[in-house]
Amino acid sequence: MRLKKQLAYARKILPSATWRALRSPVRGPVHLILALADHFEPSIVPEDGQKRAPRPEQERRLEWWTREYPRVVDPWRDHDGRPLVHTYFYPAEQYDEGLLDMLADHCHAGWGEVEIHLHHGIPHADTGDNTRQVLTEFRDRLAFRHRCLAREEGSTRPGYAFVHGNFALANSAGGRFCGVDSEMQILAETGCYADMTLPAAYWDPAQTEKINSLYECALPLDQGVPHRKGHDLVAGRVPKTFPLIVQGPLVTDLRRTFRSARPAFDNGALTGSKPPTMNRFALWKQAQVRVVGRPDWLFIKLHCHSMDPTQKDAVIGDSFRTFLAALVGGAADRKETLHFVAAREMTNILLAACDGRNGNPGDYRDYRFKRIAETGLSAEKTSSVPVDLRG
């Protein structure tokens, strides 16, 4: 069964992922817009995905992270003077008011932003009605209780970026870990402006054939897996179908492939066994994720699980620090202009590219979606309709 899954995965992506790896190396001058999507689960138990760490352990993890992370990244700033921030995709089904107060304070101090993560359809398929209620309730808690998320000028509805738990976006994993074909339509109707789920984990059936892309869904949003086909974002053409699909890199690692005599891929995940390195950074650039017509603005969306104790070296330890120092310290020699951004900011910059904007992409961090914490948005008390947060 494992070999069958691997063959199916390789057939989907191997030609395109290898073609990217074989293209001429990316050379400056180039702007690199880099975001880190943190699948943020304080309750994670690495040995068993169905268990949750005790509440005191979750609080201890979060207290340590919010104290140590700023100290580690503060010395290394991008072209605009910004530190490398995390976008903390917090699981809706694991909402904890106290933990989110801590995380929101960390973000309001300038170290990241909070967005929406959702695991559902476990052990039974979720329903569209429950998915809509869970997303709406959690969205409003984040926006009006914790002053997270964003909004467009003239709108009172909070907008958000999204990551699907277990990568099963819009029922893309054959019915597992979701069950809701119309999920993309629900995301659109509840204010999601960008999905940052992909690429999926290695060999995952939820992986689409379309990779290394920024695009609008080309299929009806009320159907399952509408993101398997898409219209690439193009400079000079305003996108109309939201949420936009913002993919991270997925490239064949030719050196590992030749060594092992079987396909090896890099999907931009920062893990204990695969910490960030400058060799991996070269592969992420090779993916050339960009708005068509703006070849000098490259978008690099990475992902991690910072609360997983087994991943510490990759996200805050020695390997991470060595990488960050080399990334920032050598940027000028590589003729690269770095921009560290949150998911919202990355979306704003790519929308500015679609509108034909030029110059410093860092100037467009707040181009369309602005942080609620900075806009003074308030709302009436949110609905108290009971919701099954377990999915």
C-alpha positions in Angstrom: 0.0 0.0 0.0 2.8 2.4 0.9 4.5 1.8 -2.5 1.2 2.4 -4.3 0.8 5.7 -2.5 4.4 6.7 -3.3 4.0 5.9 -7.0 0.7 7.8 -7.2 2.4 10.8 -5.6 5.4 10.7 -7.8 3.3 10.5 -11.0 1.5 13.6 -9.9 4.5 15.8 -9.2 7.8 14.3 -10.4 7.8 15.8 -13.9 7.1 19.4 -12.8 9.1 19.2 -9.6 12.1 17.9 -11.6 11.8 20.4 -14.4 12.0 23.2 -11.8 15.1 21.7 -10.3 16.8 21.5 -13.7 16.2 25.1 -14.6 19.0 27.6 -14.4 19.7 28.6 -10.8 17.9 31.8 -9.6 20.3 34.7 -9.5 19.8 38.2 -8.2 18.8 40.9 -8.2 15.6 39.5 -6.8 13.1 40.3 -4.1 12.4 37.2 -1.8 9.1 37.4 0.1 9.3 34.7 2.8 6.5 33.6 5.1 6.6 30.8 7.7 3.2 29.0 8.2 3.3 27.5 11.6 0.8 24.7 12.1 0.5 25.8 15.7 -0.7 23.1 18.1 0.4 23.6 21.7 -1.4 20.3 22.6 0.6 18.2 20.1 1.8 14.8 21.2 4.2 13.7 18.5 3.8 10.0 19.3 0.0 10.0 18.9 -1.9 12.5 16.8 -5.1 11.8 18.6 -3.8 12.6 22.1 -3.4 16.1 23.6 -0.7 17.3 26.1 -2.0 18.4 29.5 -3.1 22.0 29.8 -0.1 23.0 32.1 2.3 21.6 29.5 0.7 23.6 26.7 1.0 26.7 28.8 4.6 26.0 29.6 5.4 25.4 25.9 3.8 28.7 24.9 5.4 30.7 27.7 8.9 29.4 26.7 8.3 30.1 23.0 7.0 33.7 23.4 10.0 34.5 25.7 12.7 32.8 23.6 11.7 33.3 20.0 12.0 37.1 20.0 15.5 36.9 21.6 16.6 34.4 18.9 15.4 36.3 15.8 15.7 39.9 16.9 19.3 40.4 15.7 18.5 39.3 12.1 16.3 41.7 10.2 15.1 41.9 6.6 15.5 44.8 4.1 12.6 46.6 5.8 13.9 46.2 9.3 11.5 43.4 10.1 12.3 40.1 12.0 11.3 36.7 10.7 7.8 36.2 12.0 5.6 33.2 12.3 2.0 33.1 11.1 0.4 31.0 13.8 -2.4 28.9 12.3 -4.2 28.0 15.5 -6.6 25.0 15.4 -10.2 26.1 15.8 -11.2 22.8 17.4 -8.6 23.3 20.2 -9.6 26.9 21.1 -8.3 28.0 24.5 -9.0 31.5 25.5 -6.0 31.8 27.9 -3.5 30.4 25.5 -4.8 32.6 22.7 -4.5 35.7 24.9 -0.8 34.8 25.4 -0.2 34.2 21.7 -2.1 37.3 20.7 0.0 39.5 23.0 3.1 37.9 21.4 1.8 38.9 18.0 0.7 42.3 18.9 4.2 43.0 20.1 5.4 42.4 16.5 6.4 38.7 16.4 3.8 37.3 14.1 0.1 37.0 13.4 -2.7 34.5 14.2 -4.8 32.8 11.5 -7.1 29.8 11.3 -6.2 26.1 11.2 -8.8 23.3 11.3 -8.7 19.6 11.9 -12.0 17.9 11.3 -13.6 14.8 9.8 -12.0 12.7 12.5 -13.1 9.9 13.0 -16.3 10.6 11.0 -16.8 12.9 8.1 -17.8 16.4 9.0 -20.8 18.3 7.6 -20.9 21.5 5.7 -23.1 23.2 8.3 -20.9 22.3 11.2 -17.8 23.4 9.3 -19.3 26.8 8.6 -20.4 27.3 12.2 -16.9 26.3 13.6 -15.1 28.6 11.2 -17.5 31.5 11.8 -17.4 31.2 15.6 -13.6 30.9 15.7 -13.1 33.7 13.2 -15.2 36.0 15.4 -13.4 35.0 18.6 -10.1 35.7 17.0 -11.2 39.0 15.6 -13.4 40.5 18.4 -12.0 38.9 21.5 -8.3 38.7 20.7 -8.0 41.5 18.0 -6.4 39.1 15.5 -7.1 38.6 11.8 -7.7 41.4 9.2 -10.4 43.3 7.3 -10.7 45.2 4.1 -11.5 48.9 4.1 -15.3 49.4 4.2 -16.0 45.9 5.5 -16.8 44.8 9.1 -16.4 41.1 8.3 -13.1 39.7 9.4 -10.9 38.1 6.8 -8.5 35.3 7.3 -5.9 32.9 5.9 -6.4 29.2 6.3 -4.5 25.9 6.7 -6.3 22.6 6.6 -5.3 20.0 9.2 -3.9 16.8 7.7 -3.7 18.8 4.4 -7.2 17.4 3.3 -8.5 20.7 1.9 -11.9 20.5 0.3 -12.1 16.7 0.8 -8.9 16.1 -1.2 -7.7 13.0 0.8 -10.3 10.6 -0.5 -12.9 11.4 2.2 -10.5 11.2 5.2 -9.9 14.1 7.6 -12.6 16.3 6.1 -15.7 15.0 4.3 -16.9 18.4 3.1 -16.8 18.7 -0.7 -18.1 22.3 -0.5 -15.4 23.4 2.0 -13.8 25.9 -0.4 -17.1 27.6 -0.9 -17.6 27.8 2.8 -14.1 29.3 3.2 -15.0 31.9 0.6 -18.3 32.8 2.2 -16.8 33.1 5.7 -14.0 35.6 4.6 -11.0 33.4 3.8 -8.8 35.3 1.3 -5.9 32.8 1.0 -5.4 29.1 1.6 -1.8 28.1 2.5 -2.3 24.4 3.0 -0.1 23.1 0.2 2.2 21.4 -0.5 1.0 18.4 1.5 3.2 16.0 3.5 5.3 13.5 1.6 3.3 10.9 -0.2 0.0 12.4 0.9 -3.0 11.8 -1.5 -4.2 15.3 -0.9 -1.3 16.7 -2.9 -2.5 18.3 -6.2 -0.8 17.9 -9.5 -0.5 21.7 -9.8 2.5 22.7 -7.8 4.7 25.8 -7.1 1.9 28.1 -8.0 -0.2 31.1 -6.9 -3.6 30.8 -8.4 -7.4 31.1 -8.4 -9.4 27.9 -8.3 -10.6 27.1 -11.8 -13.4 24.6 -10.8 -16.7 25.4 -9.0 -16.0 26.0 -5.3 -18.9 23.9 -4.2 -17.3 20.8 -5.6 -14.7 18.7 -4.0 -11.0 19.6 -4.6 -11.7 22.7 -6.8 -8.0 23.7 -6.4 -6.8 20.8 -8.4 -7.0 23.1 -11.4 -6.4 26.8 -11.4 -5.7 30.1 -13.2 -2.3 31.5 -12.3 -2.1 34.9 -10.9 -0.9 37.4 -13.5 0.5 40.9 -13.2 -2.2 43.3 -14.6 -5.1 41.0 -14.0 -7.1 41.4 -10.8 -8.1 38.0 -9.2 -11.8 37.5 -8.6 -12.1 34.0 -7.0 -11.1 33.7 -3.4 -9.6 32.1 -1.4 -6.4 32.4 -3.5 -4.2 29.3 -3.4 -0.8 30.2 -2.1 1.5 27.2 -2.4 5.0 26.6 -0.9 7.9 25.1 -2.8 7.8 21.4 -4.0 11.0 20.6 -5.9 13.0 17.4 -6.7 16.1 17.3 -4.6 18.5 16.0 -7.3 21.4 15.4 -5.0 19.3 13.2 -2.6 17.7 11.5 -5.6 21.0 10.5 -7.2 22.3 9.3 -3.8 19.3 7.1 -3.0 18.4 6.1 -6.6 14.7 7.1 -5.9 12.8 10.4 -6.1 13.5 12.7 -3.2 11.5 16.0 -2.8 11.8 19.1 -0.8 8.4 20.5 0.3 9.5 23.5 2.4 8.8 21.8 5.8 11.1 22.6 8.6 11.4 19.4 10.7 13.8 17.7 13.1 15.2 15.5 10.3 15.2 18.3 7.7 16.2 21.7 9.3 16.6 24.8 7.2 19.9 25.0 5.3 21.3 27.2 2.6 21.3 24.2 0.2 17.5 23.8 0.9 17.1 27.5 0.4 18.5 27.2 -3.1 15.8 24.6 -3.8 13.1 26.8 -2.5 14.2 29.6 -4.8 14.3 27.0 -7.7 10.5 26.5 -7.2 10.1 30.1 -8.6 6.7 30.6 -7.0 5.6 34.0 -8.4 2.9 36.1 -10.0 3.3 35.6 -13.8 4.9 38.8 -15.2 6.8 39.6 -12.0 9.8 37.3 -12.2 11.8 39.5 -9.8 9.4 38.9 -6.9 9.7 35.3 -5.6 7.3 34.0 -2.9 8.6 31.4 -0.5 6.1 30.0 1.9 7.6 27.4 4.4 5.8 25.5 7.1 6.6 24.0 10.5 5.1 22.7 13.8 6.9 24.9 16.3 5.1 23.4 19.3 6.3 19.9 18.5 9.2 19.2 20.9 10.9 17.0 18.4 11.2 20.0 15.9 13.0 22.4 18.2 16.3 22.4 16.4 14.7 23.3 13.1 12.6 26.2 14.4 14.6 27.8 17.1 17.7 25.8 17.8 21.3 25.8 16.5 20.4 24.7 12.9 17.8 27.5 12.7 20.1 30.1 14.0 22.9 29.2 11.7 20.5 29.3 8.8 19.0 32.7 9.7 22.5 34.2 10.1 23.6 32.9 6.7 20.3 33.9 5.1 20.4 37.5 6.2 24.2 38.0 6.4 24.8 36.8 2.8 21.8 38.4 1.2 23.7 41.4 -0.3 26.4 39.1 -1.8 23.6 37.0 -3.4 21.9 40.2 -4.7 18.8 39.3 -2.8 16.4 41.7 -1.0 14.7 39.8 1.8 11.2 40.6 3.1 10.0 38.6 6.1 6.2 38.6 6.1 3.1 37.1 7.7 0.5 35.2 5.6 -1.7 38.3 5.3 1.2 40.4 4.2 2.3 37.9 1.6 -1.3 37.9 0.2 -1.3 41.7 0.1 2.0 41.8 -1.8 0.9 39.3 -4.4 -2.3 41.2 -4.9 -0.3 44.4 -5.4 1.7 42.5 -8.0 -1.6 41.5 -9.7 -2.5 45.2 -9.8 0.8 46.0 -11.5 2.5 47.7 -8.6 6.3 48.1 -8.8 9.1 49.1 -6.5 9.7 47.7 -3.0 7.2 44.8 -2.3 7.6 45.5 1.4 5.7 48.7 0.8 2.5 46.7 0.1 2.3 44.7 3.4 -1.0 46.3 4.2 -2.1 46.8 0.6 -5.7 45.4 0.9 -6.2 43.5 4.1 -5.3 45.4 7.3 -4.8 44.1 10.8 -7.9 44.4 12.9 -5.7 45.4 15.9 -4.8 48.5 14.0 -8.2 49.4 12.6 -10.2 49.7 15.7 -12.9 47.3 14.4 -15.5 46.3 17.0 -18.6 44.1 16.8 -21.6 43.2 18.8 -21.4 40.1 20.9 -20.9 37.0 18.7 -23.4 34.3 18.3 -23.7 31.7 21.1 -25.1 28.9 18.9 -23.6 25.6 20.2 -21.0 24.2 17.8 -19.4 20.8 17.7 -15.7 21.9 17.6 -14.6 18.3 17.4 -15.6 18.0 13.7 
